[in-house]
Amino acid sequence: MIDYTPFWNTLKNSKENWYTLNKNHHLSFSTLNRLKNNLDVTTKTLNDLCRILDCDISDIVSYVPCEHDQEL
């Protein structure tokens, strides 16, 4: 499972917030809500967040093994 907990920690330690991500960087509230609920987002969104927050992908996402992952 992809977990976005690192994103919230990175956001908290940055000068950005929900409002600035939406108003200044044009990320939709729907996208932010998807992050909040650990739902899928595009790689473009992940790229944008890394650029906006000047961070690495590991500061945005982490992989957590989960019993509910789809079978391969």
C-alpha positions as CSV (number, residue, x, y, z in Angstrom):
1,M,0.0,0.0,0.0
2,I,1.2,3.5,-0.8
3,D,1.1,5.7,2.3
4,Y,1.2,9.5,2.1
5,T,2.0,10.1,5.8
6,P,5.4,11.5,4.8
7,F,3.7,14.1,2.6
8,W,1.8,15.5,5.6
9,N,4.9,15.7,7.7
10,T,6.8,17.4,4.8
11,L,3.9,19.8,4.3
12,K,3.8,20.6,8.0
13,N,7.5,21.5,8.0
14,S,7.2,23.7,4.8
15,K,5.9,27.2,4.2
16,E,3.0,25.6,2.2
17,N,-0.4,24.5,3.4
18,W,-3.7,23.2,1.9
19,Y,-4.7,26.7,0.9
20,T,-1.5,27.6,-0.9
21,L,-1.3,24.3,-2.6
22,N,-4.8,24.9,-4.0
23,K,-4.6,28.7,-4.7
24,N,-1.0,29.2,-5.6
25,H,-0.1,25.8,-7.2
26,H,-3.5,24.8,-8.5
27,L,-3.8,21.4,-6.8
28,S,-7.4,20.6,-6.4
29,F,-9.0,19.9,-3.1
30,S,-10.0,16.6,-4.6
31,T,-6.4,15.6,-5.1
32,L,-5.5,16.8,-1.6
33,N,-8.3,14.7,-0.2
34,R,-7.1,11.7,-2.1
35,L,-3.7,12.1,-0.5
36,K,-5.4,12.5,2.9
37,N,-7.2,9.2,2.4
38,N,-4.2,7.3,0.8
39,L,-6.0,6.9,-2.5
40,D,-4.3,6.8,-5.9
41,V,-2.8,10.0,-7.4
42,T,-1.0,10.5,-10.6
43,T,2.8,10.5,-10.9
44,K,2.4,14.0,-12.3
45,T,0.9,15.1,-9.0
46,L,3.8,13.4,-7.1
47,N,6.3,15.2,-9.4
48,D,4.5,18.5,-8.8
49,L,4.6,18.0,-5.0
50,C,8.3,17.2,-5.0
51,R,8.9,20.4,-7.1
52,I,6.7,22.6,-5.0
53,L,8.0,21.3,-1.7
54,D,11.6,21.0,-2.9
55,C,11.9,17.4,-1.7
56,D,12.5,13.9,-2.7
57,I,9.7,11.3,-3.5
58,S,10.5,9.6,-0.2
59,D,9.4,12.8,1.5
60,I,6.0,12.3,-0.1
61,V,5.2,8.6,-0.1
62,S,6.3,5.3,1.5
63,Y,5.4,1.8,0.7
64,V,3.8,-0.3,3.4
65,P,3.2,-4.0,2.8
66,C,-0.4,-4.8,3.3
67,E,-2.5,-8.0,3.4
68,H,-5.1,-6.3,1.3
69,D,-2.9,-5.5,-1.6
70,Q,-4.0,-7.1,-4.9
71,E,-2.7,-10.5,-5.6
72,L,0.1,-10.6,-8.2
